[in-house]
Amino acid sequence: MRNAFGASRQPILSTFNQTLRPGLKTQHISFQRSTGQQRRFLRTSRCLAEERKSFRGQLYESTAQRLARERAEEAKYIENKQKMGPSKALQTFALTILFLAGCGTAYYMGTLLPKELPRTSTTPLSAARPPVHDTRDTVLQAAWVDFAQIVGKENVSTDTDDLVGHSGSDWSTYQTKPGERPFMIVYPATTEEVSEIMKVCHLRKIPVTAVCGGTSLEGHFAPTRGGICIDFMRMDNIKALHKEDLDVVVQPAVGWEDLNEVLAEDGLFFPPDPGPGAKIGGMVGTGCSGTNAYRYGTMREWVVSLTVVMADGTIVKTRQRPRKSSAGYDLTKMFIGSEGTLGLVTEATLKVTVKPKSENVAVATFPTIHSAAECVSKVVGEGILVAGVEILDDEQMRCINKSGRTSRQWSESPTLFFKFAGSPSGVKEQIGTVQRLAKQCHSERFDFARNADEARELWSARKEALWSVMAMRRDESDHVWTTDVAVPISRLPDIIEETKEDIRRSGLLCGMVGHVGDGNFHAILLFNEAERRTAEDVVHRMVKRAVEMEGTVTGEHGVGLIKRDYLEHELGRNAVDAMRKASVPHIPHPRSRLRLTGVSQQLKQAFDPMCLLNCDKVVRVEPPRKGEVQPW
């Protein structure tokens, strides 16, 4: 065969074969060119052997080669590591430590930066942070030492009877749960001592419940978070009486009845008159009122200023003593009705007024609640400014008779109690006008007092309402549920009659008392544990009825634990979230560069950011458990 230059290819192939390794066989492959000539290619025996290998064999060989490479790389890594030595390992460890330290420093520096203030005006329950308290025995025992140094160890009690007595009462509607008991009771005597106590609690994250008279009805002083109880019993002094200015400065444990006895010596009196035993501190906390509210208003109208200890121990005086002021936020009104959730009232400046020259009482009975309410409407329409007007239903009058707590027997019919105040001639004229109007409304009987003793006797039936129902208890297992609502005056007869019918169907014993002049009425239910659910349902429907009549869930008892879930139905979710904003907000870091000054700035964030003061009252700070809230 010759190439393009005419030379033969055979010598070339011969030379190539001679260069192969010994023993390697060759094979000529020829193929027919398009010109009819054959062309031959040379292949080695190795190529021929690989063609004859199966796929599995090729796979095994590939795997073996890969494993060999990996073993070689591992051996090389071990060899390099041994060459590196311990100094290199220490260097790597040191670099790691430095890196972590840098990260920690950067995080700490970040916490020192100003925190962004919350931009929302309200705090929904879903966004509220659960309070974090520390009620471990070791913490509370250490706090005991601090409190003993502040008030004296004789004024710190861990007696079991004291602890039980400061957890609830027989007349409270709230059923204290197991474990809801304070660790100790602390009895301060001054504002400064209260401040020092709160500084300790703030530092140690100890929850606090305050007590004055303990006559509240809606679970106001139940220690739901344990902690300590501050009892103001030793703070019962009248500090100053300014007769010319018609105001008096008192400590929180002064009772309204005791105060009026002192004021009477100077011809003065303090009008708000809630239940017997109530103290000024609790009256401020609930924003209470009483039988004089129709003419004189509620507690809010009779407080000039307050001295309050905040959750961190700061002492705040809300105002000076002028009768009016437009300087800044009205902090006084903010604390009234706050039920001890925003601060602890340690001093109050109260308005007083001149005692009327003449007072009298009249009692009128009627065939129905509606006829009694019609009489009140006529009295109001005539412009007769009576000092008070109360209604007791027939069942309530029956309880008063059976209890024997008054010196006379009463007609067991719906009854109106009128209180008159003014000049002797004015009172006499008022009585005559009311008697005429009562007769027009089919009054069955009209009695009025002819002297002070008769006046006290006639009015005694009204003041004995609660105690007379409690006297009807069948045995020690019976409980009393006292609740109240308020509606527009024109709807009062409707809600009383509808509630009476509801109670009649329930089979429970219940007395009803109403402040007819301002649309507020009370239901006093008697029940045992087997009837508790029935009583709860009756109260639930009564509250729902009041809200549907454009009323309120409580006229004067306060919210406490029992009424807090009804606020949203009365006021709306946004209003309740705004209240919660003052209880459990987002707070800047304490080292923030945003320095807040004064209480006016604190109002924008919170009074009690750690929720130490009377936690869980008025508004929830945590979502309720399943089944805890009745469907509306």
Helices and strands as residue ranges (DSSP letters): H 10-19, E 26-32, E 38-44, H 45-52, H 55-84, H 86-111, G 125-127, H 137-151, G 153-155, E 156-157, H 160-165, E 184-186, H 191-204, E 208-211, E 228-231, E 238-242, E 247-250, H 256-264, E 268-269, H 280-286, H 293-296, G 299-302, E 303-309, E 315-317, H 331-335, E 344-351, E 353-354, E 358-365, H 369-381, E 388-392, H 394-403, E 415-422, H 424-440, E 445-448, H 452-463, H 465-470, E 479-486, G 489-491, H 492-506, E 509-515, G 516-518, E 520-527, G 529-531, H 532-548, G 564-566, H 567-571, H 573-581, H 598-603
